[in-house]
Amino acid sequence: MPRTTIGFLLSLSLLFNQASRAEGASESLSEVLGTTFSARTGAWGEDKRFTSDEGIGVTSAWLTLRPKEVAGLRFSLEGYGMAENVTRKPRFLGDLREGFVETSIGAFDIRAGRQVLVWGRADKLNPTDNLSVKDYRLLTTDDEEQRLGLTTLSAAWNLSEGSRLVLIWQPEWRAPGLPIPPLGQGITLSNLQPSGASRQWALKYDRSSSSFDFSLSFFDGISRTPDLELMSAGPSGVDLELAFRRVQVIGADFASTLDGWGIRGETAYMITQDPSGSNPLIQNAGVFTVLGAERSLTEGLSISAQYLNRWVDDFRDITQGADPTNRPLLVSQAINTQQQVRMNHGFSLRPALKMMNETLEMELAWVGWLTTGGQLLRPKITYAITDHFKAIAGAEFYSGPSESFFGRLRDVSSAFAEIRATF
């Protein structure tokens, strides 16, 4: 099916480009349908599935349709087809990231269909971002493209200028793609389908003005961060499941300016199924907070810096005094949920530079946790060769203690390069 998807997207692109060149046409088919087509080819040093392969060739085709409004209805469609490891045993992937229709009725904006929803005003790290799912194993140079769309019905009530109340119902569940290293010989890991996924919902009040923006939100649904659940153990091995459990999240964010600095903040309190912290294989309730500032230093040069804090309610060191046979499971549980300590402090930094009439863009993203250790460093350079072609190169370096969130990913540290054509 994904192989067919790539061919379908390529055929559509050729059709639209031919139609756009038709003589005498006042408006091309491509303009009417609002098409954007991207063909890409590149390579990664490592994949994110902990295989032994190196030098992973990646080819993909991406298509977006944003047709003109018809009878008050606006449509949107975005999908891709991808082949990973093309020079060896290709893995074909494909997805309809978005496919929705939206309309406005009086003071209400309504959207239905598969959507990518991102909540939060912090830079990249968003504690209130509970409605989106990511496939972190997808080999793409733009991390925002790792987001998966979910079938969603949203209704926004525009109360007054700058104020709106948003109600979300999200009946679809898609498990995130997590780069979890092998847990040991004879241990298998799979996803456990969560119960009650069709009853996910969220509510947000959002206020925007010229000087201060903020929102208050509530989410009742399935956590995107899984627990580990022991299904069976015996002479033949151990079967573990990634258990995605129901949580409730109360969140808030804000954004403002102060003496030329952009100030942002976001926090979320998550209530889990183990509020007392008595079950070592269910994550505790806790708070995740991000506070940051950003500024344009000179023409083309900007910087964003954030302080990160995770607080765990009723913390207990579940690995302390654990049976040696159970310790690897408990350590992995604590790392996956980022609940190894009661309070974890961290920082993120993202300087960016645009040069040569913005044809050359350089960015360095860094995230590090001070208490538990571990950091991610992601440099990236993008050069626009022409209006339609660009070259992208960069790397992802994970480091830190082996029993830390980033340190355990050292084996998938990788450089990458890509040539992209967009029409």
C-alpha positions in Angstrom: 0.0 0.0 0.0 2.7 2.6 0.8 4.5 1.7 -2.5 1.3 2.5 -4.3 1.0 5.7 -2.3 4.3 7.0 -3.6 3.3 6.2 -7.2 -0.1 7.9 -6.7 1.5 11.0 -5.2 4.0 11.3 -8.1 1.3 10.8 -10.7 -0.8 13.5 -9.1 2.2 15.9 -9.0 2.8 15.4 -12.8 -0.8 15.9 -13.5 -1.0 19.2 -11.6 2.2 20.5 -13.1 1.0 19.7 -16.6 -2.3 21.4 -15.9 -0.6 24.5 -14.6 1.3 24.9 -17.9 -1.8 24.6 -20.0 -2.0 27.6 -22.4 -4.9 30.0 -22.1 -5.9 28.7 -18.6 -6.8 31.7 -16.4 -6.2 29.5 -13.4 -4.3 26.2 -13.3 -5.7 23.0 -11.7 -2.7 23.2 -9.3 -3.8 26.7 -8.1 -7.5 25.6 -7.8 -6.5 22.6 -5.7 -3.8 24.4 -3.7 -1.3 21.7 -4.3 2.2 21.5 -2.8 4.4 18.5 -3.9 7.7 17.6 -2.4 10.1 14.8 -3.6 13.0 14.0 -1.3 16.0 11.7 -1.3 18.7 11.4 1.4 20.6 9.3 3.8 20.9 8.7 7.6 23.9 7.2 9.3 21.6 5.1 11.6 18.0 4.3 11.8 16.0 4.7 15.1 14.9 1.1 15.4 18.2 -0.2 16.8 19.0 -2.4 13.9 22.5 -3.2 12.8 22.2 -1.3 9.5 24.2 1.8 8.8 23.9 4.3 5.9 20.1 4.3 5.6 18.9 5.6 2.2 15.5 7.3 2.4 13.3 8.4 -0.5 9.9 10.0 0.0 7.1 12.0 -1.7 4.8 14.4 0.2 1.6 16.0 -1.2 -0.6 18.7 0.3 -4.0 19.8 -1.1 -5.6 23.0 0.1 -8.5 23.6 -2.4 -10.3 26.9 -2.7 -13.4 27.2 -0.5 -16.6 25.7 -1.9 -20.0 26.6 -0.5 -18.5 27.7 2.7 -16.5 24.5 3.1 -12.7 24.3 3.3 -10.8 21.1 2.7 -7.3 20.0 3.5 -5.4 16.8 2.6 -1.8 15.9 3.4 -0.1 12.5 3.0 3.2 10.9 2.2 4.8 7.7 0.9 8.3 6.8 2.0 10.9 4.0 1.5 13.5 3.6 4.2 16.7 1.6 3.7 16.2 1.6 0.0 19.6 0.0 -0.9 19.0 -3.1 1.2 15.6 -4.4 2.3 13.3 -1.4 1.8 10.7 -0.6 4.5 7.7 1.1 2.8 5.7 3.6 4.9 2.8 5.8 4.1 0.3 7.9 6.0 -2.6 10.3 5.5 -1.5 12.9 8.1 -4.5 15.2 7.5 -7.8 14.9 5.8 -10.5 17.2 7.1 -13.2 19.6 6.2 -14.0 22.8 8.1 -16.6 25.6 8.0 -17.7 28.6 10.0 -21.3 29.0 11.2 -21.8 32.4 12.9 -19.4 32.6 15.8 -18.5 28.9 15.6 -15.6 27.3 13.6 -16.0 23.6 13.1 -13.5 21.1 11.8 -13.9 17.3 11.3 -11.5 14.6 10.1 -8.0 13.6 10.6 -5.9 16.5 12.0 -2.6 17.3 13.5 -3.3 19.4 16.6 -0.5 21.1 18.6 -1.3 22.9 21.8 1.1 25.1 23.8 3.1 28.3 23.4 6.6 27.0 24.6 9.3 26.4 22.0 9.1 22.8 20.8 8.7 21.3 24.3 5.0 21.6 25.2 3.6 20.2 28.4 0.0 20.8 27.2 0.5 19.1 23.9 -1.7 16.1 24.7 -3.7 15.8 21.5 -0.9 15.0 19.1 1.1 11.8 18.6 4.6 11.5 17.1 6.5 8.7 15.3 10.0 9.5 16.6 11.4 6.7 14.5 10.4 8.4 11.2 13.5 9.5 9.3 12.7 13.1 8.4 14.9 16.2 8.6 11.9 18.2 10.0 10.8 16.9 13.4 7.4 18.5 13.0 6.7 16.0 10.2 6.9 13.2 12.8 3.5 14.1 14.0 0.7 11.8 13.2 -2.8 13.0 12.4 -5.8 11.7 14.5 -9.5 11.7 13.6 -10.9 14.7 15.6 -14.0 16.8 15.8 -13.2 20.3 17.0 -15.6 23.2 17.6 -14.3 26.7 18.5 -16.7 29.3 19.9 -15.4 32.8 19.1 -16.6 34.6 22.2 -15.2 38.1 21.5 -12.2 39.6 19.7 -9.2 37.5 20.6 -11.1 35.1 22.9 -12.3 31.6 22.0 -13.5 28.4 23.7 -12.4 25.2 22.0 -14.0 21.8 22.5 -12.3 18.7 21.2 -13.5 15.1 20.7 -10.8 12.7 19.6 -12.1 9.1 19.0 -9.1 7.7 17.2 -6.0 6.2 18.9 -2.7 5.8 17.2 0.3 4.6 19.2 3.4 6.7 19.0 6.6 5.3 17.5 9.1 5.3 20.3 12.8 4.5 19.9 13.2 2.2 22.8 16.4 0.1 22.9 16.3 -3.7 23.3 15.6 -4.5 27.0 17.5 -7.8 27.0 17.8 -11.3 25.6 14.5 -13.1 25.4 12.4 -10.0 26.1 9.7 -8.9 23.6 7.9 -5.6 23.6 4.7 -4.7 21.9 1.8 -2.2 22.1 -1.2 -2.8 24.3 -4.4 -1.3 22.8 -5.8 1.2 25.4 -9.4 1.0 26.5 -11.8 3.9 26.2 -9.8 5.6 23.4 -13.0 6.7 21.7 -13.8 8.8 24.8 -10.9 11.3 24.6 -11.8 14.9 24.9 -10.3 18.3 25.7 -11.4 21.8 26.5 -9.4 25.1 26.1 -10.1 28.7 26.7 -7.7 30.8 24.6 -7.1 34.6 24.8 -4.9 36.6 22.5 -4.2 40.3 22.6 -1.5 42.7 21.4 0.5 42.5 24.6 -0.4 39.2 26.4 -1.6 35.8 25.2 -2.7 32.9 27.4 -4.8 29.8 27.6 -6.3 27.4 30.1 -6.9 23.8 29.1 -8.1 20.4 30.3 -7.5 17.0 28.7 -9.2 13.7 29.5 -7.7 10.9 27.4 -4.9 8.4 26.8 -1.4 9.4 27.8 1.2 9.5 25.0 3.8 8.2 27.5 3.4 4.5 28.1 4.0 2.4 31.2 5.5 -1.1 31.0 3.2 -4.0 31.8 4.5 -7.6 32.4 2.2 -9.9 30.4 4.0 -13.2 30.9 7.4 -14.7 32.0 8.7 -18.2 31.7 11.5 -20.3 30.3 10.7 -19.2 26.8 11.2 -15.5 27.6 9.5 -12.4 28.9 6.6 -10.6 27.2 6.2 -6.9 27.9 3.5 -4.5 26.7 3.6 -0.7 26.4 0.5 0.2 28.3 -1.0 3.6 27.4 -3.3 4.5 30.3 -5.9 7.2 30.8 -4.9 10.5 32.4 -6.3 13.9 33.1 -4.2 17.0 32.4 -4.8 20.5 33.6 -2.7 23.0 31.7 -1.9 26.7 31.1 0.4 28.7 28.9 1.2 32.3 28.2 3.3 34.5 25.9 4.2 38.2 26.1 7.1 40.6 25.4 9.4 42.5 27.7 12.1 45.0 26.5 12.4 43.3 23.2 12.4 39.8 24.6 9.6 37.3 23.9 8.6 35.6 27.1 6.9 32.2 27.1 5.7 29.8 29.7 3.7 26.6 29.9 2.8 24.1 32.6 0.7 21.0 33.0 -0.4 18.9 36.0 -1.0 15.3 35.0 -3.3 13.0 37.1 -2.6 9.3 36.5 -4.2 6.1 37.6 -1.8 5.7 40.5 -2.1 9.0 42.5 -0.6 7.5 45.6 2.5 6.2 43.7 2.1 2.7 45.1 2.3 0.8 41.8 5.9 0.8 40.4 4.6 0.0 36.9 2.2 3.0 36.7 3.6 6.5 36.4 2.8 8.9 39.2 1.0 12.2 39.0 3.3 15.1 38.3 4.0 18.6 36.9 5.9 19.5 33.8 6.8 23.2 33.4 8.7 25.2 30.7 9.7 28.9 31.0 11.6 30.6 28.3 12.7 33.7 26.5 13.6 34.5 22.9 15.1 37.4 21.1 16.3 38.6 17.7 19.9 39.7 18.5 20.9 41.0 15.0 19.4 40.9 11.6 19.0 37.2 10.8 20.2 36.0 14.2 17.8 34.8 17.0 18.1 32.8 20.1 15.6 30.9 22.3 16.4 29.5 25.8 14.2 27.6 28.2 14.3 26.3 31.7 12.6 22.8 32.1 11.3 21.3 35.3 9.6 17.9 36.0 8.1 17.3 39.5 6.8 13.8 40.5 4.2 13.5 43.2 4.7 10.9 46.0 8.0 9.9 44.5 9.6 6.6 45.4 12.8 5.2 43.9 11.3 2.0 42.5 14.8 0.7 41.6 16.1 1.0 45.2 16.4 -2.5 46.7 14.7 -4.1 43.8 15.2 -7.8 43.0 18.1 -8.0 40.4 15.8 -9.9 38.1 13.2 -7.1 38.2 15.6 -4.1 38.2 16.0 -3.8 34.4 12.2 -3.6 34.0 11.8 -1.0 36.8 14.7 1.1 35.4 13.2 1.1 31.9 9.8 2.1 33.4 11.4 5.1 35.3 13.3 6.2 32.2 10.4 5.9 29.8 8.2 8.0 32.1 11.0 10.4 33.1 10.3 9.7 36.7 13.7 8.7 37.9 13.9 11.5 40.5 11.4 13.6 42.4 12.5 16.9 40.7 14.5 17.1 37.4 16.0 20.3 36.2 16.9 21.0 32.6 17.5 23.6 29.9 17.0 23.9 26.1 18.8 26.3 23.8 18.1 27.1 20.1 20.2 29.7 18.3 19.3 30.2 14.6 21.0 32.2 11.9 19.7 33.2 8.4 22.2 34.6 5.8 22.5 35.3 2.1 19.0 36.7 1.7 17.7 33.9 3.8 18.9 31.2 1.4 21.1 29.8 4.0 19.7 28.8 7.4 21.7 27.4 10.3 20.1 26.1 13.6 21.5 24.4 16.7 19.0 22.8 19.1 20.2 21.5 22.5 18.3 19.9 25.3 19.9 18.7 28.5 18.7 17.4 31.9 20.9 18.3 34.8 19.7 16.0 37.6 19.5 12.7 35.7 22.0 13.6 33.0 21.6 13.1 29.3 21.4 15.6 26.4 20.4 15.9 22.8 22.4 18.1 20.3 20.9 18.7 16.9 22.7 21.0 14.4 21.0 21.5 11.0 21.9 23.6 7.9 19.5 24.3 5.1 20.5 25.9 1.8 18.1 27.0 -0.9 19.8 26.1 -4.2 16.9 27.5 -6.3 13.3 28.4 -5.6 12.4 24.7 -5.9 15.5 22.9 -4.7 17.1 22.8 -1.3 19.9 20.8 0.4 19.6 19.9 4.1 22.4 18.4 6.3 22.6 17.9 10.0 23.0 15.4 12.9 21.4 14.2 16.1 23.8 13.4 18.9 22.5 11.7 22.1 24.8 11.4 25.1 24.7 10.9 28.9 24.5 8.0 31.4 23.2 4.7 29.9 20.3 4.9 32.5 19.1 8.3 31.3 16.4 9.4 28.8 18.9 10.6 26.2 21.8 8.5 27.1 20.1 5.2 26.3 19.7 6.5 22.7 23.4 6.9 22.0 23.4 4.0 19.5 21.0 5.9 17.2 23.0 9.1 17.1 23.3 9.9 13.4 24.2 12.4 10.7 21.8 13.0 7.9 21.6 14.7 4.5 18.8 15.4 2.0 18.0 16.9 -1.3 14.4 18.2 -1.5 12.4 19.4 -4.6 9.2 21.3 -3.9 6.6 22.4 -6.5 
